Every structure is written in structure tokens, then in C-alpha cells.
Amino acid sequence: MVKRRCTSTVKPTGRAMVLELMHFADELADPKQLALPDVESGKKELAIAESLVEAMTEKWDPKKYHDEYAEGLMKVIEEKAAAGGKELPPVKRVKERS
């Protein structure tokens, strides 16, 4: 199993606090598909959420990230295409970052 890293942000959307995971463009879904409950948030919960967001906020720099999984997959596809149907040696696994 390949672990993919992503960045996240918490933002208000209507009456909900949404944890948004920053993925690659091909992994995004339409937020209108969410069925959010009709619930009011309490003052304490909002204060805790705001302090957590402030403590963990930093400037987003998308240039720091690239899709290693897609790059590796394209490399395997290109190698298979170049081999012309011949059997390829097993792919060496890269040690996962923690």
C-alpha cells in the first residue's frame, strides 16, 4: 500500500467547519455532493477550532509538493511500453517516509 502525503486546512463552509485535504487536481470532488447536517456549533467548539487553526496555520506553498506516486506510475508504464510486451524485473520498493 502506498501512503500519499497531503496538506490540510480547516475552513468554514456555511454552517460547517470543513477539514480540507489538499490533494492533486485529479483527486478532487465536488463539495456540493456533501450532505451536511443541520446543526449549530457551540461557542466553545468554535473558539477551540479557531485557536487550533491559528496555531497550525502557515503560508501554503504548492511548489513544495509533487505527486511522487503519479511520477512512479508513469515511469513503470513507460518502461513496460518500451519493453514491447517482454517481462520486466520486479520494481524495487522505495522505503516509505514517516
N, CA, C and O atoms as a GROMACS GRO file, in nm:
protein
  392
    1MET      N    1   0.083  -0.118   0.000
    1MET     CA    2   0.000   0.000   0.000
    1MET      C    3   0.088   0.124   0.000
    1MET      O    4   0.184   0.133   0.077
    2VAL      N    5   0.056   0.219  -0.085
    2VAL     CA    6   0.133   0.342  -0.095
    2VAL      C    7   0.067   0.450  -0.010
    2VAL      O    8  -0.053   0.477  -0.024
    3LYS      N    9   0.145   0.510   0.077
    3LYS     CA   10   0.094   0.622   0.156
    3LYS      C   11   0.120   0.749   0.078
    3LYS      O   12   0.231   0.772   0.029
    4ARG      N   13   0.017   0.832   0.066
    4ARG     CA   14   0.032   0.958  -0.003
    4ARG      C   15   0.023   1.070   0.098
    4ARG      O   16  -0.066   1.070   0.184
    5ARG      N   17   0.112   1.163   0.090
    5ARG     CA   18   0.110   1.276   0.181
    5ARG      C   19   0.021   1.385   0.124
    5ARG      O   20   0.010   1.401   0.002
    6CYS      N   21  -0.041   1.457   0.211
    6CYS     CA   22  -0.123   1.570   0.168
    6CYS      C   23  -0.119   1.675   0.277
    6CYS      O   24  -0.078   1.649   0.390
    7THR      N   25  -0.160   1.793   0.242
    7THR     CA   26  -0.169   1.903   0.335
    7THR      C   27  -0.315   1.928   0.361
    7THR      O   28  -0.399   1.898   0.277
    8SER      N   29  -0.348   1.984   0.476
    8SER     CA   30  -0.488   2.007   0.506
    8SER      C   31  -0.510   2.148   0.556
    8SER      O   32  -0.417   2.217   0.599
    9THR      N   33  -0.635   2.189   0.551
    9THR     CA   34  -0.677   2.317   0.604
    9THR      C   35  -0.816   2.301   0.661
    9THR      O   36  -0.894   2.218   0.614
   10VAL      N   37  -0.848   2.381   0.762
   10VAL     CA   38  -0.984   2.383   0.817
   10VAL      C   39  -1.043   2.518   0.780
   10VAL      O   40  -0.981   2.622   0.804
   11LYS      N   41  -1.163   2.516   0.722
   11LYS     CA   42  -1.224   2.642   0.682
   11LYS      C   43  -1.375   2.634   0.704
   11LYS      O   44  -1.434   2.526   0.700
   12PRO      N   45  -1.438   2.749   0.727
   12PRO     CA   46  -1.583   2.749   0.742
   12PRO      C   47  -1.650   2.740   0.605
   12PRO      O   48  -1.609   2.808   0.511
   13THR      N   49  -1.751   2.657   0.596
   13THR     CA   50  -1.832   2.645   0.475
   13THR      C   51  -1.977   2.648   0.519
   13THR      O   52  -2.029   2.549   0.569
   14GLY      N   53  -2.041   2.761   0.501
   14GLY     CA   54  -2.177   2.775   0.551
   14GLY      C   55  -2.176   2.763   0.702
   14GLY      O   56  -2.109   2.841   0.770
   15ARG      N   57  -2.249   2.667   0.755
   15ARG     CA   58  -2.255   2.647   0.899
   15ARG      C   59  -2.163   2.535   0.945
   15ARG      O   60  -2.172   2.493   1.060
   16ALA      N   61  -2.076   2.486   0.860
   16ALA     CA   62  -1.988   2.374   0.895
   16ALA      C   63  -1.842   2.416   0.895
   16ALA      O   64  -1.802   2.506   0.822
   17MET      N   65  -1.763   2.349   0.978
   17MET     CA   66  -1.618   2.360   0.971
   17MET      C   67  -1.571   2.241   0.889
   17MET      O   68  -1.603   2.127   0.924
   18VAL      N   69  -1.498   2.264   0.783
   18VAL     CA   70  -1.460   2.158   0.692
   18VAL      C   71  -1.309   2.138   0.697
   18VAL      O   72  -1.233   2.233   0.681
   19LEU      N   73  -1.268   2.014   0.718
   19LEU     CA   74  -1.126   1.979   0.708
   19LEU      C   75  -1.103   1.947   0.562
   19LEU      O   76  -1.157   1.850   0.509
   20GLU      N   77  -1.022   2.028   0.497
   20GLU     CA   78  -0.998   2.011   0.354
   20GLU      C   79  -0.858   1.956   0.334
   20GLU      O   80  -0.759   2.019   0.372
   21LEU      N   81  -0.850   1.841   0.274
   21LEU     CA   82  -0.721   1.782   0.242
   21LEU      C   83  -0.679   1.830   0.104
   21LEU      O   84  -0.754   1.818   0.008
   22MET      N   85  -0.559   1.883   0.095
   22MET     CA   86  -0.509   1.934  -0.032
   22MET      C   87  -0.447   1.818  -0.108
   22MET      O   88  -0.336   1.774  -0.078
   23HIS      N   89  -0.519   1.770  -0.206
   23HIS     CA   90  -0.470   1.662  -0.290
   23HIS      C   91  -0.434   1.719  -0.426
   23HIS      O   92  -0.430   1.840  -0.445
   24PHE      N   93  -0.407   1.632  -0.518
   24PHE     CA   94  -0.378   1.673  -0.654
   24PHE      C   95  -0.510   1.691  -0.728
   24PHE      O   96  -0.612   1.634  -0.690
   25ALA      N   97  -0.509   1.769  -0.834
   25ALA     CA   98  -0.631   1.808  -0.904
   25ALA      C   99  -0.716   1.689  -0.946
   25ALA      O  100  -0.839   1.697  -0.941
   26ASP      N  101  -0.654   1.579  -0.986
   26ASP     CA  102  -0.731   1.463  -1.031
   26ASP      C  103  -0.800   1.388  -0.917
   26ASP      O  104  -0.877   1.296  -0.943
   27GLU      N  105  -0.773   1.426  -0.792
   27GLU     CA  106  -0.832   1.360  -0.676
   27GLU      C  107  -0.946   1.441  -0.613
   27GLU      O  108  -1.004   1.397  -0.514
   28LEU      N  109  -0.977   1.557  -0.667
   28LEU     CA  110  -1.075   1.645  -0.605
   28LEU      C  111  -1.217   1.608  -0.643
   28LEU      O  112  -1.244   1.562  -0.754
   29ALA      N  113  -1.308   1.628  -0.550
   29ALA     CA  114  -1.451   1.602  -0.573
   29ALA      C  115  -1.529   1.730  -0.552
   29ALA      O  116  -1.479   1.825  -0.490
   30ASP      N  117  -1.651   1.734  -0.602
   30ASP     CA  118  -1.738   1.850  -0.589
   30ASP      C  119  -1.794   1.857  -0.447
   30ASP      O  120  -1.861   1.764  -0.404
   31PRO      N  121  -1.767   1.967  -0.372
   31PRO     CA  122  -1.817   1.977  -0.234
   31PRO      C  123  -1.969   1.983  -0.225
   31PRO      O  124  -2.025   1.962  -0.117
   32LYS      N  125  -2.038   2.013  -0.334
   32LYS     CA  126  -2.185   2.017  -0.334
   32LYS      C  127  -2.244   1.878  -0.312
   32LYS      O  128  -2.363   1.865  -0.284
   33GLN      N  129  -2.162   1.774  -0.325
   33GLN     CA  130  -2.209   1.638  -0.304
   33GLN      C  131  -2.220   1.601  -0.157
   33GLN      O  132  -2.271   1.494  -0.124
   34LEU      N  133  -2.174   1.688  -0.067
   34LEU     CA  134  -2.179   1.661   0.076
   34LEU      C  135  -2.319   1.683   0.131
   34LEU      O  136  -2.386   1.779   0.092
   35ALA      N  137  -2.362   1.597   0.218
   35ALA     CA  138  -2.491   1.612   0.285
   35ALA      C  139  -2.463   1.652   0.430
   35ALA      O  140  -2.448   1.565   0.516
   36LEU      N  141  -2.454   1.782   0.456
   36LEU     CA  142  -2.420   1.831   0.590
   36LEU      C  143  -2.542   1.836   0.680
   36LEU      O  144  -2.650   1.875   0.635
   37PRO      N  145  -2.527   1.797   0.806
   37PRO     CA  146  -2.641   1.800   0.899
   37PRO      C  147  -2.678   1.945   0.935
   37PRO      O  148  -2.594   2.034   0.926
   38ASP      N  149  -2.801   1.966   0.976
   38ASP     CA  150  -2.850   2.097   1.016
   38ASP      C  151  -2.829   2.114   1.166
   38ASP      O  152  -2.922   2.098   1.245
   39VAL      N  153  -2.703   2.148   1.206
   39VAL     CA  154  -2.665   2.157   1.347
   39VAL      C  155  -2.589   2.288   1.369
   39VAL      O  156  -2.508   2.330   1.286
   40GLU      N  157  -2.616   2.352   1.482
   40GLU     CA  158  -2.544   2.474   1.520
   40GLU      C  159  -2.422   2.436   1.604
   40GLU      O  160  -2.429   2.347   1.688
   41SER      N  161  -2.309   2.506   1.581
   41SER     CA  162  -2.189   2.483   1.662
   41SER      C  163  -2.194   2.570   1.786
   41SER      O  164  -2.247   2.681   1.784
   42GLY      N  165  -2.138   2.519   1.896
   42GLY     CA  166  -2.134   2.593   2.020
   42GLY      C  167  -2.018   2.693   2.022
   42GLY      O  168  -1.924   2.679   1.945
   43LYS      N  169  -2.026   2.794   2.109
   43LYS     CA  170  -1.921   2.896   2.117
   43LYS      C  171  -1.787   2.836   2.157
   43LYS      O  172  -1.683   2.875   2.104
   44LYS      N  173  -1.788   2.740   2.251
   44LYS     CA  174  -1.664   2.677   2.296
   44LYS      C  175  -1.598   2.600   2.182
   44LYS      O  176  -1.476   2.608   2.162
   45GLU      N  177  -1.678   2.524   2.107
   45GLU     CA  178  -1.624   2.446   1.996
   45GLU      C  179  -1.563   2.537   1.890
   45GLU      O  180  -1.456   2.508   1.836
   46LEU      N  181  -1.631   2.650   1.861
   46LEU     CA  182  -1.578   2.744   1.763
   46LEU      C  183  -1.449   2.808   1.811
   46LEU      O  184  -1.356   2.826   1.733
   47ALA      N  185  -1.442   2.843   1.940
   47ALA     CA  186  -1.320   2.904   1.996
   47ALA      C  187  -1.203   2.806   1.991
   47ALA      O  188  -1.091   2.845   1.956
   48ILE      N  189  -1.228   2.681   2.025
   48ILE     CA  190  -1.122   2.579   2.018
   48ILE      C  191  -1.077   2.559   1.874
   48ILE      O  192  -0.957   2.551   1.847
   49ALA      N  193  -1.171   2.552   1.783
   49ALA     CA  194  -1.137   2.534   1.641
   49ALA      C  195  -1.055   2.652   1.590
   49ALA      O  196  -0.956   2.632   1.519
   50GLU      N  197  -1.094   2.774   1.626
   50GLU     CA  198  -1.021   2.892   1.580
   50GLU      C  199  -0.879   2.894   1.636
   50GLU      O  200  -0.784   2.927   1.564
   51SER      N  201  -0.862   2.858   1.764
   51SER     CA  202  -0.727   2.859   1.823
   51SER      C  203  -0.640   2.750   1.760
   51SER      O  204  -0.521   2.770   1.739
   52LEU      N  205  -0.700   2.636   1.731
   52LEU     CA  206  -0.626   2.529   1.665
   52LEU      C  207  -0.583   2.571   1.525
   52LEU      O  208  -0.469   2.548   1.485
   53VAL      N  209  -0.673   2.632   1.452
   53VAL     CA  210  -0.641   2.679   1.316
   53VAL      C  211  -0.530   2.783   1.321
   53VAL      O  212  -0.435   2.776   1.242
   54GLU      N  213  -0.540   2.880   1.412
   54GLU     CA  214  -0.436   2.982   1.423
   54GLU      C  215  -0.300   2.922   1.457
   54GLU      O  216  -0.198   2.964   1.402
   55ALA      N  217  -0.299   2.824   1.547
   55ALA     CA  218  -0.173   2.763   1.590
   55ALA      C  219  -0.106   2.682   1.479
   55ALA      O  220   0.016   2.668   1.477
   56MET      N  221  -0.186   2.630   1.387
   56MET     CA  222  -0.132   2.540   1.284
   56MET      C  223  -0.128   2.602   1.144
   56MET      O  224  -0.101   2.532   1.047
   57THR      N  225  -0.155   2.731   1.134
   57THR     CA  226  -0.161   2.797   1.004
   57THR      C  227  -0.023   2.840   0.957
   57THR      O  228   0.056   2.893   1.034
   58GLU      N  229   0.004   2.816   0.831
   58GLU     CA  230   0.125   2.867   0.768
   58GLU      C  231   0.095   2.894   0.621
   58GLU      O  232  -0.005   2.845   0.568
   59LYS      N  233   0.180   2.968   0.557
   59LYS     CA  234   0.159   3.003   0.417
   59LYS      C  235   0.170   2.878   0.330
   59LYS      O  236   0.266   2.802   0.342
   60TRP      N  237   0.072   2.858   0.242
   60TRP     CA  238   0.067   2.743   0.152
   60TRP      C  239   0.161   2.766   0.035
   60TRP      O  240   0.151   2.867  -0.034
   61ASP      N  241   0.251   2.672   0.014
   61ASP     CA  242   0.344   2.680  -0.099
   61ASP      C  243   0.332   2.552  -0.180
   61ASP      O  244   0.399   2.453  -0.150
   62PRO      N  245   0.247   2.552  -0.283
   62PRO     CA  246   0.225   2.430  -0.361
   62PRO      C  247   0.350   2.381  -0.434
   62PRO      O  248   0.356   2.265  -0.473
   63LYS      N  249   0.450   2.467  -0.453
   63LYS     CA  250   0.572   2.426  -0.522
   63LYS      C  251   0.654   2.327  -0.438
   63LYS      O  252   0.742   2.259  -0.491
   64LYS      N  253   0.624   2.318  -0.308
   64LYS     CA  254   0.695   2.224  -0.221
   64LYS      C  255   0.652   2.079  -0.243
   64LYS      O  256   0.717   1.987  -0.194
   65TYR      N  257   0.542   2.059  -0.317
   65TYR     CA  258   0.484   1.926  -0.329
   65TYR      C  259   0.478   1.881  -0.474
   65TYR      O  260   0.454   1.961  -0.564
   66HIS      N  261   0.499   1.754  -0.493
   66HIS     CA  262   0.477   1.695  -0.626
   66HIS      C  263   0.425   1.553  -0.607
   66HIS      O  264   0.443   1.493  -0.501
   67ASP      N  265   0.361   1.501  -0.706
   67ASP     CA  266   0.293   1.372  -0.699
   67ASP      C  267   0.392   1.260  -0.732
   67ASP      O  268   0.408   1.222  -0.848
   68GLU      N  269   0.458   1.208  -0.627
   68GLU     CA  270   0.557   1.102  -0.646
   68GLU      C  271   0.493   0.973  -0.696
   68GLU      O  272   0.553   0.900  -0.774
   69TYR      N  273   0.371   0.947  -0.651
   69TYR     CA  274   0.301   0.826  -0.694
   69TYR      C  275   0.277   0.828  -0.845
   69TYR      O  276   0.307   0.732  -0.915
   70ALA      N  277   0.222   0.939  -0.895
   70ALA     CA  278   0.194   0.950  -1.038
   70ALA      C  279   0.324   0.944  -1.120
   70ALA      O  280   0.326   0.883  -1.227
   71GLU      N  281   0.430   1.005  -1.070
   71GLU     CA  282   0.559   1.000  -1.139
   71GLU      C  283   0.611   0.856  -1.148
   71GLU      O  284   0.656   0.813  -1.254
   72GLY      N  285   0.603   0.783  -1.038
   72GLY     CA  286   0.649   0.644  -1.037
   72GLY      C  287   0.565   0.556  -1.126
   72GLY      O  288   0.618   0.469  -1.196
   73LEU      N  289   0.435   0.578  -1.125
   73LEU     CA  290   0.344   0.501  -1.210
   73LEU      C  291   0.375   0.526  -1.358
   73LEU      O  292   0.380   0.432  -1.437
   74MET      N  293   0.395   0.652  -1.396
   74MET     CA  294   0.428   0.683  -1.535
   74MET      C  295   0.560   0.619  -1.576
   74MET      O  296   0.575   0.576  -1.690
   75LYS      N  297   0.656   0.614  -1.485
   75LYS     CA  298   0.785   0.551  -1.514
   75LYS      C  299   0.765   0.402  -1.546
   75LYS      O  300   0.821   0.351  -1.642
   76VAL      N  301   0.684   0.334  -1.463
   76VAL     CA  302   0.656   0.191  -1.486
   76VAL      C  303   0.584   0.172  -1.619
   76VAL      O  304   0.616   0.081  -1.695
   77ILE      N  305   0.487   0.257  -1.648
   77ILE     CA  306   0.413   0.247  -1.775
   77ILE      C  307   0.506   0.265  -1.893
   77ILE      O  308   0.500   0.190  -1.990
   78GLU      N  309   0.593   0.365  -1.886
   78GLU     CA  310   0.687   0.390  -1.996
   78GLU      C  311   0.785   0.274  -2.013
   78GLU      O  312   0.819   0.238  -2.125
   79GLU      N  313   0.831   0.215  -1.902
   79GLU     CA  314   0.922   0.100  -1.911
   79GLU      C  315   0.853  -0.019  -1.974
   79GLU      O  316   0.913  -0.089  -2.056
   80LYS      N  317   0.728  -0.043  -1.937
   80LYS     CA  318   0.653  -0.155  -1.996
   80LYS      C  319   0.630  -0.132  -2.144
   80LYS      O  320   0.640  -0.225  -2.224
   81ALA      N  321   0.599  -0.009  -2.182
   81ALA     CA  322   0.577   0.022  -2.324
   81ALA      C  323   0.706   0.004  -2.403
   81ALA      O  324   0.705  -0.049  -2.514
   82ALA      N  325   0.818   0.046  -2.346
   82ALA     CA  326   0.947   0.033  -2.413
   82ALA      C  327   0.990  -0.113  -2.423
   82ALA      O  328   1.062  -0.149  -2.517
   83ALA      N  329   0.948  -0.198  -2.329
   83ALA     CA  330   0.985  -0.340  -2.331
   83ALA      C  331   0.909  -0.417  -2.438
   83ALA      O  332   0.947  -0.529  -2.471
   84GLY      N  333   0.804  -0.359  -2.493
   84GLY     CA  334   0.731  -0.422  -2.601
   84GLY      C  335   0.668  -0.555  -2.565
   84GLY      O  336   0.666  -0.647  -2.647
   85GLY      N  337   0.617  -0.568  -2.445
   85GLY     CA  338   0.550  -0.690  -2.404
   85GLY      C  339   0.640  -0.791  -2.335
   85GLY      O  340   0.590  -0.894  -2.288
   86LYS      N  341   0.770  -0.766  -2.328
   86LYS     CA  342   0.862  -0.856  -2.258
   86LYS      C  343   0.844  -0.842  -2.108
   86LYS      O  344   0.803  -0.737  -2.059
   87GLU      N  345   0.874  -0.949  -2.035
   87GLU     CA  346   0.864  -0.949  -1.889
   87GLU      C  347   0.970  -0.855  -1.831
   87GLU      O  348   1.086  -0.859  -1.871
   88LEU      N  349   0.929  -0.770  -1.736
   88LEU     CA  350   1.020  -0.678  -1.669
   88LEU      C  351   1.058  -0.731  -1.532
   88LEU      O  352   0.981  -0.803  -1.470
   89PRO      N  353   1.177  -0.695  -1.483
   89PRO     CA  354   1.214  -0.736  -1.347
   89PRO      C  355   1.123  -0.666  -1.246
   89PRO      O  356   1.068  -0.560  -1.276
   90PRO      N  357   1.105  -0.725  -1.127
   90PRO     CA  358   1.020  -0.663  -1.026
   90PRO      C  359   1.068  -0.522  -0.991
   90PRO      O  360   1.188  -0.495  -0.992
   91VAL      N  361   0.974  -0.434  -0.960
   91VAL     CA  362   1.006  -0.296  -0.923
   91VAL      C  363   1.054  -0.294  -0.779
   91VAL      O  364   0.992  -0.353  -0.691
   92LYS      N  365   1.165  -0.225  -0.755
   92LYS     CA  366   1.216  -0.211  -0.619
   92LYS      C  367   1.128  -0.114  -0.544
   92LYS      O  368   1.093  -0.007  -0.595
   93ARG      N  369   1.091  -0.150  -0.422
   93ARG     CA  370   1.007  -0.063  -0.339
   93ARG      C  371   1.093   0.042  -0.271
   93ARG      O  372   1.202   0.014  -0.221
   94VAL      N  373   1.042   0.164  -0.270
   94VAL     CA  374   1.110   0.273  -0.203
   94VAL      C  375   1.065   0.274  -0.058
   94VAL      O  376   0.947   0.259  -0.029
   95LYS      N  377   1.160   0.292   0.033
   95LYS     CA  378   1.126   0.296   0.175
   95LYS      C  379   1.034   0.414   0.200
   95LYS      O  380   1.063   0.526   0.158
   96GLU      N  381   0.923   0.390   0.271
   96GLU     CA  382   0.825   0.495   0.299
   96GLU      C  383   0.881   0.592   0.401
   96GLU      O  384   0.950   0.555   0.496
   97ARG      N  385   0.848   0.721   0.377
   97ARG     CA  386   0.886   0.824   0.474
   97ARG      C  387   0.789   0.820   0.590
   97ARG      O  388   0.672   0.784   0.574
   98SER      N  389   0.837   0.856   0.707
   98SER     CA  390   0.746   0.859   0.823
   98SER      C  391   0.711   0.998   0.860
   98SER      O  392   0.635   1.019   0.955
   0.00000   0.00000   0.00000
